[in-house]
Amino acid sequence: MVDRLFLDANILFSASYREDAGVADLWIIDDVTLLSSAYAIEEAKRNLGEQQQRKRLERLIQPLHVVHAVTAPRAIRRDVELPEKDWPILGGAIAAEATHLITGDLKHFGRYFGKQIHGILVLPPPEYVRARR
């Protein structure tokens, strides 16, 4: 089975911020499908200050399968504590049928690292990359 990795906005931002960002290793792993949402892409773009960083983001999003901005259904919200701004990230991962949500957001998703939320394993990028090596 091919892993389907939903990339949070902070992953897109970090990979675009520096040319040699370690998180960009996610783009060279074989047998994965990289996913994200228009919402996450716009958030990353909004936070990148330099034109070169935005160009890098444009290159990085080319191979992504992008879902439209979606929020998580109310039925699943009672089991998960997230700020309102993160529900479209989880909703996007669910809509994209992701196997993994890759995020560096320790503050909001950290309590879910290594756990599944509605069938989606939440991991920080280094942990996923290590597991694949």
N, CA, C and O atoms as CSV, one atom per row, in Angstrom:
chain,resi,resn,atom,element,x,y,z
A,1,MET,N,N,0.840,-1.181,0.000
A,1,MET,CA,C,0.000,0.000,0.000
A,1,MET,C,C,0.890,1.252,0.000
A,1,MET,O,O,1.867,1.320,0.746
A,2,VAL,N,N,0.565,2.198,-0.801
A,2,VAL,CA,C,1.291,3.458,-0.890
A,2,VAL,C,C,0.766,4.410,0.178
A,2,VAL,O,O,-0.441,4.623,0.293
A,3,ASP,N,N,1.680,4.978,0.957
A,3,ASP,CA,C,1.272,5.964,1.956
A,3,ASP,C,C,0.792,7.225,1.260
A,3,ASP,O,O,1.341,7.650,0.243
A,4,ARG,N,N,-0.241,7.805,1.833
A,4,ARG,CA,C,-0.806,9.062,1.325
A,4,ARG,C,C,-0.572,10.114,2.405
A,4,ARG,O,O,-1.258,10.141,3.426
A,5,LEU,N,N,0.416,10.986,2.157
A,5,LEU,CA,C,0.853,11.954,3.154
A,5,LEU,C,C,0.200,13.312,2.928
A,5,LEU,O,O,0.429,13.962,1.908
A,6,PHE,N,N,-0.609,13.730,3.884
A,6,PHE,CA,C,-1.198,15.065,3.819
A,6,PHE,C,C,-0.233,16.008,4.525
A,6,PHE,O,O,0.080,15.821,5.701
A,7,LEU,N,N,0.238,17.025,3.801
A,7,LEU,CA,C,1.227,17.959,4.323
A,7,LEU,C,C,0.551,19.217,4.851
A,7,LEU,O,O,-0.162,19.910,4.124
A,8,ASP,N,N,0.785,19.496,6.118
A,8,ASP,CA,C,0.252,20.688,6.767
A,8,ASP,C,C,0.957,21.918,6.197
A,8,ASP,O,O,2.015,21.799,5.579
A,9,ALA,N,N,0.379,23.086,6.402
A,9,ALA,CA,C,0.949,24.336,5.897
A,9,ALA,C,C,2.363,24.571,6.418
A,9,ALA,O,O,3.210,25.096,5.694
A,10,ASN,N,N,2.625,24.189,7.665
A,10,ASN,CA,C,3.951,24.439,8.214
A,10,ASN,C,C,5.015,23.575,7.539
A,10,ASN,O,O,6.189,23.944,7.528
A,11,ILE,N,N,4.626,22.444,6.983
A,11,ILE,CA,C,5.557,21.605,6.229
A,11,ILE,C,C,5.882,22.283,4.896
A,11,ILE,O,O,7.043,22.359,4.494
A,12,LEU,N,N,4.850,22.772,4.222
A,12,LEU,CA,C,5.061,23.482,2.961
A,12,LEU,C,C,5.908,24.728,3.186
A,12,LEU,O,O,6.811,25.016,2.400
A,13,PHE,N,N,5.625,25.466,4.251
A,13,PHE,CA,C,6.387,26.662,4.584
A,13,PHE,C,C,7.853,26.306,4.839
A,13,PHE,O,O,8.749,26.926,4.267
A,14,SER,N,N,8.098,25.318,5.690
A,14,SER,CA,C,9.470,24.953,6.064
A,14,SER,C,C,10.279,24.462,4.869
A,14,SER,O,O,11.454,24.802,4.731
A,15,ALA,N,N,9.660,23.675,4.017
A,15,ALA,CA,C,10.360,23.161,2.834
A,15,ALA,C,C,10.681,24.289,1.853
A,15,ALA,O,O,11.654,24.200,1.105
A,16,SER,N,N,9.876,25.337,1.853
A,16,SER,CA,C,10.064,26.463,0.937
A,16,SER,C,C,10.986,27.537,1.497
A,16,SER,O,O,11.587,28.301,0.742
A,17,TYR,N,N,11.092,27.593,2.784
A,17,TYR,CA,C,11.821,28.674,3.446
A,17,TYR,C,C,13.313,28.655,3.115
A,17,TYR,O,O,13.909,29.697,2.840
A,18,ARG,N,N,13.911,27.460,3.145
A,18,ARG,CA,C,15.342,27.298,2.850
A,18,ARG,C,C,15.523,26.241,1.776
A,18,ARG,O,O,14.811,25.237,1.760
A,19,GLU,N,N,16.460,26.460,0.892
A,19,GLU,CA,C,16.758,25.503,-0.190
A,19,GLU,C,C,17.140,24.138,0.362
A,19,GLU,O,O,16.768,23.114,-0.212
A,20,ASP,N,N,17.877,24.108,1.468
A,20,ASP,CA,C,18.391,22.844,2.013
A,20,ASP,C,C,17.585,22.346,3.218
A,20,ASP,O,O,18.125,21.635,4.066
A,21,ALA,N,N,16.335,22.701,3.301
A,21,ALA,CA,C,15.501,22.286,4.441
A,21,ALA,C,C,15.357,20.767,4.480
A,21,ALA,O,O,15.020,20.141,3.475
A,22,GLY,N,N,15.611,20.192,5.629
A,22,GLY,CA,C,15.517,18.743,5.786
A,22,GLY,C,C,14.135,18.186,5.509
A,22,GLY,O,O,14.004,17.053,5.045
A,23,VAL,N,N,13.104,18.968,5.787
A,23,VAL,CA,C,11.731,18.519,5.570
A,23,VAL,C,C,11.468,18.227,4.088
A,23,VAL,O,O,10.551,17.474,3.759
A,24,ALA,N,N,12.260,18.813,3.205
A,24,ALA,CA,C,12.097,18.565,1.766
A,24,ALA,C,C,12.409,17.108,1.396
A,24,ALA,O,O,12.124,16.679,0.278
A,25,ASP,N,N,12.993,16.352,2.329
A,25,ASP,CA,C,13.221,14.918,2.095
A,25,ASP,C,C,11.914,14.180,1.816
A,25,ASP,O,O,11.921,13.131,1.172
A,26,LEU,N,N,10.804,14.715,2.291
A,26,LEU,CA,C,9.509,14.073,2.033
A,26,LEU,C,C,9.230,13.959,0.532
A,26,LEU,O,O,8.549,13.031,0.095
A,27,TRP,N,N,9.755,14.897,-0.251
A,27,TRP,CA,C,9.496,14.922,-1.695
A,27,TRP,C,C,10.320,13.882,-2.459
A,27,TRP,O,O,10.052,13.633,-3.634
A,28,ILE,N,N,11.319,13.273,-1.811
A,28,ILE,CA,C,12.160,12.303,-2.529
A,28,ILE,C,C,11.924,10.865,-2.068
A,28,ILE,O,O,12.643,9.960,-2.491
A,29,ILE,N,N,10.954,10.648,-1.230
A,29,ILE,CA,C,10.640,9.291,-0.776
A,29,ILE,C,C,9.848,8.589,-1.874
A,29,ILE,O,O,8.889,9.136,-2.418
A,30,ASP,N,N,10.267,7.375,-2.185
A,30,ASP,CA,C,9.555,6.573,-3.182
A,30,ASP,C,C,8.250,6.033,-2.598
A,30,ASP,O,O,8.100,5.886,-1.385
A,31,ASP,N,N,7.342,5.751,-3.475
A,31,ASP,CA,C,6.085,5.084,-3.121
A,31,ASP,C,C,5.240,5.836,-2.097
A,31,ASP,O,O,4.663,5.226,-1.196
A,32,VAL,N,N,5.167,7.158,-2.233
A,32,VAL,CA,C,4.224,7.932,-1.434
A,32,VAL,C,C,3.460,8.856,-2.377
A,32,VAL,O,O,3.952,9.240,-3.438
A,33,THR,N,N,2.280,9.191,-1.969
A,33,THR,CA,C,1.499,10.210,-2.658
A,33,THR,C,C,1.445,11.408,-1.729
A,33,THR,O,O,0.995,11.302,-0.588
A,34,LEU,N,N,1.907,12.550,-2.225
A,34,LEU,CA,C,1.902,13.769,-1.429
A,34,LEU,C,C,0.608,14.543,-1.684
A,34,LEU,O,O,0.207,14.763,-2.826
A,35,LEU,N,N,-0.022,14.943,-0.601
A,35,LEU,CA,C,-1.318,15.611,-0.647
A,35,LEU,C,C,-1.257,16.895,0.167
A,35,LEU,O,O,-0.443,17.021,1.082
A,36,SER,N,N,-2.101,17.824,-0.161
A,36,SER,CA,C,-2.300,18.995,0.677
A,36,SER,C,C,-3.616,19.632,0.249
A,36,SER,O,O,-4.381,19.053,-0.524
A,37,SER,N,N,-3.864,20.820,0.758
A,37,SER,CA,C,-5.105,21.512,0.412
A,37,SER,C,C,-4.798,22.928,-0.037
A,37,SER,O,O,-3.735,23.474,0.259
A,38,ALA,N,N,-5.732,23.506,-0.744
A,38,ALA,CA,C,-5.612,24.902,-1.149
A,38,ALA,C,C,-5.454,25.779,0.093
A,38,ALA,O,O,-4.708,26.758,0.072
A,39,TYR,N,N,-6.143,25.435,1.156
A,39,TYR,CA,C,-6.062,26.166,2.421
A,39,TYR,C,C,-4.629,26.174,2.961
A,39,TYR,O,O,-4.108,27.227,3.327
A,40,ALA,N,N,-3.991,24.991,3.011
A,40,ALA,CA,C,-2.621,24.878,3.529
A,40,ALA,C,C,-1.637,25.613,2.626
A,40,ALA,O,O,-0.720,26.273,3.115
A,41,ILE,N,N,-1.822,25.504,1.326
A,41,ILE,CA,C,-0.932,26.174,0.375
A,41,ILE,C,C,-1.027,27.690,0.542
A,41,ILE,O,O,-0.006,28.378,0.548
A,42,GLU,N,N,-2.233,28.206,0.674
A,42,GLU,CA,C,-2.410,29.654,0.844
A,42,GLU,C,C,-1.806,30.131,2.160
A,42,GLU,O,O,-1.211,31.207,2.217
A,43,GLU,N,N,-1.955,29.344,3.206
A,43,GLU,CA,C,-1.368,29.724,4.496
A,43,GLU,C,C,0.152,29.778,4.393
A,43,GLU,O,O,0.773,30.721,4.884
A,44,ALA,N,N,0.753,28.779,3.763
A,44,ALA,CA,C,2.210,28.767,3.591
A,44,ALA,C,C,2.656,29.963,2.759
A,44,ALA,O,O,3.613,30.652,3.113
A,45,LYS,N,N,1.962,30.204,1.660
A,45,LYS,CA,C,2.308,31.310,0.758
A,45,LYS,C,C,2.232,32.652,1.482
A,45,LYS,O,O,3.099,33.508,1.306
A,46,ARG,N,N,1.205,32.830,2.285
A,46,ARG,CA,C,0.984,34.075,3.017
A,46,ARG,C,C,2.132,34.367,3.993
A,46,ARG,O,O,2.443,35.527,4.263
A,47,ASN,N,N,2.750,33.317,4.512
A,47,ASN,CA,C,3.802,33.486,5.516
A,47,ASN,C,C,5.217,33.536,4.946
A,47,ASN,O,O,6.166,33.794,5.686
A,48,LEU,N,N,5.373,33.295,3.658
A,48,LEU,CA,C,6.692,33.372,3.034
A,48,LEU,C,C,6.954,34.813,2.600
A,48,LEU,O,O,6.151,35.401,1.876
A,49,GLY,N,N,8.066,35.374,3.039
A,49,GLY,CA,C,8.333,36.780,2.785
A,49,GLY,C,C,9.079,37.092,1.506
A,49,GLY,O,O,8.949,38.192,0.969
A,50,GLU,N,N,9.859,36.147,1.006
A,50,GLU,CA,C,10.707,36.434,-0.149
A,50,GLU,C,C,10.180,35.776,-1.418
A,50,GLU,O,O,9.592,34.695,-1.379
A,51,GLN,N,N,10.402,36.446,-2.538
A,51,GLN,CA,C,9.963,35.928,-3.838
A,51,GLN,C,C,10.589,34.558,-4.130
A,51,GLN,O,O,9.921,33.672,-4.663
A,52,GLN,N,N,11.855,34.388,-3.787
A,52,GLN,CA,C,12.546,33.112,-4.025
A,52,GLN,C,C,11.874,31.977,-3.241
A,52,GLN,O,O,11.769,30.858,-3.743
A,53,GLN,N,N,11.427,32.255,-2.038
A,53,GLN,CA,C,10.732,31.253,-1.233
A,53,GLN,C,C,9.391,30.888,-1.864
A,53,GLN,O,O,9.013,29.716,-1.885
A,54,ARG,N,N,8.679,31.877,-2.372
A,54,ARG,CA,C,7.391,31.613,-3.035
A,54,ARG,C,C,7.583,30.800,-4.306
A,54,ARG,O,O,6.761,29.940,-4.623
A,55,LYS,N,N,8.659,31.066,-5.034
A,55,LYS,CA,C,8.966,30.276,-6.240
A,55,LYS,C,C,9.275,28.829,-5.861
A,55,LYS,O,O,8.853,27.896,-6.544
A,56,ARG,N,N,10.011,28.654,-4.770
A,56,ARG,CA,C,10.315,27.302,-4.296
A,56,ARG,C,C,9.014,26.587,-3.928
A,56,ARG,O,O,8.845,25.407,-4.236
A,57,LEU,N,N,8.104,27.293,-3.278
A,57,LEU,CA,C,6.806,26.698,-2.934
A,57,LEU,C,C,6.067,26.275,-4.201
A,57,LEU,O,O,5.505,25.182,-4.258
A,58,GLU,N,N,6.067,27.130,-5.207
A,58,GLU,CA,C,5.395,26.783,-6.470
A,58,GLU,C,C,5.961,25.500,-7.067
A,58,GLU,O,O,5.208,24.676,-7.587
A,59,ARG,N,N,7.273,25.323,-6.998
A,59,ARG,CA,C,7.896,24.077,-7.496
A,59,ARG,C,C,7.484,22.879,-6.639
A,59,ARG,O,O,7.198,21.801,-7.161
A,60,LEU,N,N,7.459,23.076,-5.338
A,60,LEU,CA,C,7.145,21.978,-4.430
A,60,LEU,C,C,5.695,21.524,-4.521
A,60,LEU,O,O,5.401,20.353,-4.280
A,61,ILE,N,N,4.789,22.423,-4.861
A,61,ILE,CA,C,3.381,22.010,-4.916
A,61,ILE,C,C,3.015,21.334,-6.239
A,61,ILE,O,O,1.934,20.759,-6.358
A,62,GLN,N,N,3.901,21.398,-7.227
A,62,GLN,CA,C,3.599,20.785,-8.526
A,62,GLN,C,C,3.223,19.298,-8.413
A,62,GLN,O,O,2.232,18.885,-9.015
A,63,PRO,N,N,3.979,18.484,-7.666
A,63,PRO,CA,C,3.621,17.062,-7.602
A,63,PRO,C,C,2.505,16.719,-6.613
A,63,PRO,O,O,2.097,15.561,-6.521
A,64,LEU,N,N,2.011,17.709,-5.878
A,64,LEU,CA,C,0.986,17.436,-4.866
A,64,LEU,C,C,-0.380,17.206,-5.487
A,64,LEU,O,O,-0.730,17.809,-6.502
A,65,HIS,N,N,-1.134,16.335,-4.867
A,65,HIS,CA,C,-2.556,16.207,-5.166
A,65,HIS,C,C,-3.240,17.166,-4.195
A,65,HIS,O,O,-3.137,17.003,-2.979
A,66,VAL,N,N,-3.927,18.153,-4.726
A,66,VAL,CA,C,-4.486,19.222,-3.900
A,66,VAL,C,C,-6.002,19.076,-3.805
A,66,VAL,O,O,-6.703,18.961,-4.811
A,67,VAL,N,N,-6.485,19.086,-2.554
A,67,VAL,CA,C,-7.930,19.084,-2.329
A,67,VAL,C,C,-8.351,20.512,-2.006
A,67,VAL,O,O,-7.545,21.309,-1.526
A,68,HIS,N,N,-9.581,20.822,-2.264
A,68,HIS,CA,C,-10.092,22.150,-1.931
A,68,HIS,C,C,-10.209,22.268,-0.418
A,68,HIS,O,O,-10.236,21.265,0.295
A,69,ALA,N,N,-10.275,23.466,0.048
A,69,ALA,CA,C,-10.399,23.700,1.493
A,69,ALA,C,C,-11.680,23.049,2.005
A,69,ALA,O,O,-12.775,23.302,1.502
A,70,VAL,N,N,-11.515,22.224,2.996
A,70,VAL,CA,C,-12.637,21.490,3.582
A,70,VAL,C,C,-12.453,21.538,5.091
A,70,VAL,O,O,-11.327,21.454,5.580
A,71,THR,N,N,-13.520,21.667,5.813
A,71,THR,CA,C,-13.391,21.581,7.264
A,71,THR,C,C,-13.888,20.209,7.715
A,71,THR,O,O,-14.634,19.541,6.999
A,72,ALA,N,N,-13.475,19.810,8.882
A,72,ALA,CA,C,-13.860,18.499,9.397
A,72,ALA,C,C,-15.336,18.504,9.778
A,72,ALA,O,O,-15.831,19.494,10.317
A,73,PRO,N,N,-16.038,17.416,9.505
A,73,PRO,CA,C,-17.452,17.335,9.867
A,73,PRO,C,C,-17.651,17.461,11.382
A,73,PRO,O,O,-16.810,17.023,12.167
A,74,ARG,N,N,-18.746,18.051,11.768
A,74,ARG,CA,C,-19.058,18.242,13.195
A,74,ARG,C,C,-19.037,16.928,13.979
A,74,ARG,O,O,-18.657,16.906,15.150
A,75,ALA,N,N,-19.438,15.852,13.341
A,75,ALA,CA,C,-19.531,14.560,14.035
A,75,ALA,C,C,-18.195,14.110,14.604
A,75,ALA,O,O,-18.171,13.421,15.623
A,76,ILE,N,N,-17.083,14.478,13.978
A,76,ILE,CA,C,-15.796,14.013,14.492
A,76,ILE,C,C,-15.147,15.001,15.453
A,76,ILE,O,O,-14.157,14.663,16.100
A,77,ARG,N,N,-15.670,16.183,15.557
A,77,ARG,CA,C,-15.044,17.222,16.379
A,77,ARG,C,C,-15.100,16.934,17.867
A,77,ARG,O,O,-14.261,17.431,18.619
A,78,ARG,N,N,-16.042,16.166,18.298
A,78,ARG,CA,C,-16.164,15.944,19.749
A,78,ARG,C,C,-15.009,15.118,20.316
A,78,ARG,O,O,-14.742,15.175,21.516
A,79,ASP,N,N,-14.322,14.351,19.465
A,79,ASP,CA,C,-13.233,13.486,19.930
A,79,ASP,C,C,-11.861,14.141,19.856
A,79,ASP,O,O,-10.887,13.582,20.360
A,80,VAL,N,N,-11.766,15.312,19.238
A,80,VAL,CA,C,-10.473,15.930,18.960
A,80,VAL,C,C,-10.508,17.393,19.392
A,80,VAL,O,O,-11.464,18.113,19.104
A,81,GLU,N,N,-9.453,17.824,20.088
A,81,GLU,CA,C,-9.353,19.228,20.498
A,81,GLU,C,C,-8.363,19.944,19.593
A,81,GLU,O,O,-7.164,19.666,19.620
A,82,LEU,N,N,-8.879,20.872,18.789
A,82,LEU,CA,C,-8.042,21.680,17.894
A,82,LEU,C,C,-8.603,23.088,17.821
A,82,LEU,O,O,-9.810,23.282,17.970
A,83,PRO,N,N,-7.740,24.078,17.593
A,83,PRO,CA,C,-8.265,25.418,17.334
A,83,PRO,C,C,-8.975,25.441,15.983
A,83,PRO,O,O,-8.710,24.605,15.119
A,84,GLU,N,N,-9.856,26.381,15.814
A,84,GLU,CA,C,-10.657,26.463,14.590
A,84,GLU,C,C,-9.804,26.503,13.328
A,84,GLU,O,O,-10.190,25.926,12.312
A,85,LYS,N,N,-8.657,27.170,13.371
A,85,LYS,CA,C,-7.804,27.298,12.186
A,85,LYS,C,C,-7.199,25.965,11.738
A,85,LYS,O,O,-6.753,25.850,10.597
A,86,ASP,N,N,-7.175,24.965,12.608
A,86,ASP,CA,C,-6.590,23.666,12.248
A,86,ASP,C,C,-7.616,22.652,11.749
A,86,ASP,O,O,-7.239,21.609,11.215
A,87,TRP,N,N,-8.901,22.942,11.915
A,87,TRP,CA,C,-9.914,22.008,11.425
A,87,TRP,C,C,-9.868,21.830,9.907
A,87,TRP,O,O,-10.083,20.716,9.430
A,88,PRO,N,N,-9.597,22.880,9.130
A,88,PRO,CA,C,-9.483,22.651,7.684
A,88,PRO,C,C,-8.290,21.757,7.308
A,88,PRO,O,O,-8.316,21.092,6.272
A,89,ILE,N,N,-7.257,21.742,8.141
A,89,ILE,CA,C,-6.125,20.846,7.881
A,89,ILE,C,C,-6.564,19.396,8.090
A,89,ILE,O,O,-6.352,18.549,7.222
A,90,LEU,N,N,-7.167,19.115,9.229
A,90,LEU,CA,C,-7.651,17.757,9.482
A,90,LEU,C,C,-8.746,17.378,8.482
A,90,LEU,O,O,-8.773,16.253,7.983
A,91,GLY,N,N,-9.639,18.313,8.195
A,91,GLY,CA,C,-10.692,18.055,7.210
A,91,GLY,C,C,-10.122,17.753,5.838
A,91,GLY,O,O,-10.626,16.878,5.134
A,92,GLY,N,N,-9.081,18.466,5.452
A,92,GLY,CA,C,-8.416,18.210,4.172
A,92,GLY,C,C,-7.792,16.831,4.128
A,92,GLY,O,O,-7.878,16.135,3.116
A,93,ALA,N,N,-7.165,16.434,5.223
A,93,ALA,CA,C,-6.555,15.098,5.298
A,93,ALA,C,C,-7.621,14.007,5.182
A,93,ALA,O,O,-7.410,12.992,4.518
A,94,ILE,N,N,-8.749,14.221,5.822
A,94,ILE,CA,C,-9.848,13.254,5.739
A,94,ILE,C,C,-10.401,13.214,4.324
A,94,ILE,O,O,-10.606,12.133,3.770
A,95,ALA,N,N,-10.646,14.383,3.730
A,95,ALA,CA,C,-11.190,14.447,2.368
A,95,ALA,C,C,-10.242,13.825,1.347
A,95,ALA,O,O,-10.683,13.232,0.362
A,96,ALA,N,N,-8.932,13.962,1.586
A,96,ALA,CA,C,-7.933,13.423,0.662
A,96,ALA,C,C,-7.687,11.928,0.881
A,96,ALA,O,O,-6.908,11.307,0.158
A,97,GLU,N,N,-8.357,11.360,1.882
A,97,GLU,CA,C,-8.163,9.952,2.245
A,97,GLU,C,C,-6.703,9.662,2.556
A,97,GLU,O,O,-6.146,8.655,2.117
A,98,ALA,N,N,-6.092,10.566,3.323
A,98,ALA,CA,C,-4.693,10.426,3.714
A,98,ALA,C,C,-4.519,9.280,4.701
A,98,ALA,O,O,-5.413,8.974,5.490
A,99,THR,N,N,-3.356,8.658,4.639
A,99,THR,CA,C,-2.983,7.659,5.647
A,99,THR,C,C,-2.233,8.332,6.790
A,99,THR,O,O,-2.230,7.849,7.922
A,100,HIS,N,N,-1.589,9.470,6.470
A,100,HIS,CA,C,-0.780,10.197,7.441
A,100,HIS,C,C,-1.046,11.700,7.327
A,100,HIS,O,O,-1.270,12.224,6.236
A,101,LEU,N,N,-1.018,12.371,8.459
A,101,LEU,CA,C,-0.990,13.831,8.505
A,101,LEU,C,C,0.402,14.188,8.990
A,101,LEU,O,O,0.773,13.888,10.125
A,102,ILE,N,N,1.171,14.834,8.120
A,102,ILE,CA,C,2.534,15.214,8.465
A,102,ILE,C,C,2.516,16.690,8.848
A,102,ILE,O,O,2.178,17.554,8.040
A,103,THR,N,N,2.887,16.957,10.097
A,103,THR,CA,C,2.837,18.316,10.617
A,103,THR,C,C,3.960,18.553,11.615
A,103,THR,O,O,4.394,17.641,12.319
A,104,GLY,N,N,4.410,19.772,11.658
A,104,GLY,CA,C,5.381,20.176,12.666
A,104,GLY,C,C,4.728,20.987,13.765
A,104,GLY,O,O,5.419,21.563,14.606
A,105,ASP,N,N,3.417,21.039,13.769
A,105,ASP,CA,C,2.659,21.852,14.723
A,105,ASP,C,C,2.559,21.128,16.066
A,105,ASP,O,O,1.562,20.472,16.370
A,106,LEU,N,N,3.612,21.266,16.851
A,106,LEU,CA,C,3.672,20.607,18.156
A,106,LEU,C,C,2.620,21.165,19.108
A,106,LEU,O,O,2.044,20.424,19.904
A,107,LYS,N,N,2.370,22.459,19.026
A,107,LYS,CA,C,1.423,23.095,19.951
A,107,LYS,C,C,0.013,22.525,19.807
A,107,LYS,O,O,-0.633,22.221,20.810
A,108,HIS,N,N,-0.472,22.377,18.572
A,108,HIS,CA,C,-1.858,21.958,18.378
A,108,HIS,C,C,-2.026,20.479,18.054
A,108,HIS,O,O,-3.018,19.872,18.456
A,109,PHE,N,N,-1.074,19.891,17.335
A,109,PHE,CA,C,-1.196,18.481,16.970
A,109,PHE,C,C,-0.269,17.578,17.783
A,109,PHE,O,O,-0.370,16.354,17.692
A,110,GLY,N,N,0.632,18.164,18.577
A,110,GLY,CA,C,1.632,17.385,19.312
A,110,GLY,C,C,1.062,16.272,20.166
A,110,GLY,O,O,1.646,15.191,20.240
A,111,ARG,N,N,-0.064,16.515,20.809
A,111,ARG,CA,C,-0.662,15.479,21.668
A,111,ARG,C,C,-1.138,14.264,20.863
A,111,ARG,O,O,-1.397,13.197,21.420
A,112,TYR,N,N,-1.249,14.451,19.530
A,112,TYR,CA,C,-1.708,13.357,18.664
A,112,TYR,C,C,-0.563,12.675,17.913
A,112,TYR,O,O,-0.804,11.722,17.173
A,113,PHE,N,N,0.689,13.146,18.090
A,113,PHE,CA,C,1.820,12.522,17.401
A,113,PHE,C,C,1.881,11.039,17.761
A,113,PHE,O,O,1.820,10.660,18.930
A,114,GLY,N,N,2.002,10.222,16.736
A,114,GLY,CA,C,2.066,8.777,16.934
A,114,GLY,C,C,0.711,8.131,17.136
A,114,GLY,O,O,0.624,6.922,17.353
A,115,LYS,N,N,-0.346,8.922,17.068
A,115,LYS,CA,C,-1.705,8.411,17.250
A,115,LYS,C,C,-2.512,8.620,15.982
A,115,LYS,O,O,-2.137,9.403,15.109
A,116,GLN,N,N,-3.610,7.917,15.897
A,116,GLN,CA,C,-4.499,8.080,14.753
A,116,GLN,C,C,-5.693,8.944,15.132
A,116,GLN,O,O,-6.287,8.797,16.200
A,117,ILE,N,N,-6.020,9.844,14.223
A,117,ILE,CA,C,-7.256,10.615,14.340
A,117,ILE,C,C,-8.109,10.183,13.165
A,117,ILE,O,O,-7.790,10.475,12.012
A,118,HIS,N,N,-9.178,9.497,13.456
A,118,HIS,CA,C,-10.094,9.023,12.419
A,118,HIS,C,C,-9.358,8.285,11.304
A,118,HIS,O,O,-9.604,8.505,10.118
A,119,GLY,N,N,-8.448,7.402,11.721
A,119,GLY,CA,C,-7.733,6.548,10.777
A,119,GLY,C,C,-6.509,7.177,10.131
A,119,GLY,O,O,-5.879,6.554,9.277
A,120,ILE,N,N,-6.160,8.397,10.518
A,120,ILE,CA,C,-5.009,9.095,9.940
A,120,ILE,C,C,-3.924,9.211,11.009
A,120,ILE,O,O,-4.143,9.806,12.064
A,121,LEU,N,N,-2.753,8.640,10.728
A,121,LEU,CA,C,-1.644,8.684,11.672
A,121,LEU,C,C,-0.976,10.056,11.617
A,121,LEU,O,O,-0.569,10.509,10.547
A,122,VAL,N,N,-0.865,10.714,12.764
A,122,VAL,CA,C,-0.281,12.051,12.847
A,122,VAL,C,C,1.182,11.924,13.255
A,122,VAL,O,O,1.504,11.348,14.294
A,123,LEU,N,N,2.066,12.475,12.414
A,123,LEU,CA,C,3.499,12.384,12.687
A,123,LEU,C,C,4.217,13.668,12.308
A,123,LEU,O,O,3.814,14.367,11.379
A,124,PRO,N,N,5.302,13.974,13.050
A,124,PRO,CA,C,6.182,15.049,12.593
A,124,PRO,C,C,7.060,14.491,11.463
A,124,PRO,O,O,7.285,13.282,11.408
A,125,PRO,N,N,7.556,15.339,10.570
A,125,PRO,CA,C,8.302,14.848,9.411
A,125,PRO,C,C,9.506,13.959,9.740
A,125,PRO,O,O,9.678,12.928,9.090
A,126,PRO,N,N,10.351,14.314,10.727
A,126,PRO,CA,C,11.534,13.450,10.962
A,126,PRO,C,C,11.146,12.021,11.347
A,126,PRO,O,O,11.823,11.061,10.977
A,127,GLU,N,N,10.057,11.898,12.086
A,127,GLU,CA,C,9.623,10.566,12.514
A,127,GLU,C,C,9.164,9.735,11.316
A,127,GLU,O,O,9.467,8.544,11.235
A,128,TYR,N,N,8.443,10.349,10.394
A,128,TYR,CA,C,8.009,9.620,9.201
A,128,TYR,C,C,9.216,9.255,8.338
A,128,TYR,O,O,9.320,8.117,7.881
A,129,VAL,N,N,10.121,10.190,8.110
A,129,VAL,CA,C,11.291,9.929,7.265
A,129,VAL,C,C,12.137,8.808,7.878
A,129,VAL,O,O,12.601,7.919,7.165
A,130,ARG,N,N,12.336,8.851,9.196
A,130,ARG,CA,C,13.106,7.796,9.891
A,130,ARG,C,C,12.462,6.435,9.708
A,130,ARG,O,O,13.150,5.443,9.465
A,131,ALA,N,N,11.151,6.387,9.825
A,131,ALA,CA,C,10.432,5.109,9.699
A,131,ALA,C,C,10.562,4.536,8.289
A,131,ALA,O,O,10.529,3.318,8.110
A,132,ARG,N,N,10.708,5.392,7.304
A,132,ARG,CA,C,10.798,4.936,5.914
A,132,ARG,C,C,12.213,4.498,5.510
A,132,ARG,O,O,12.385,3.830,4.490
A,133,ARG,N,N,13.212,4.865,6.294
A,133,ARG,CA,C,14.602,4.505,5.940
A,133,ARG,C,C,14.931,3.113,6.373
A,133,ARG,O,O,16.050,2.648,6.157
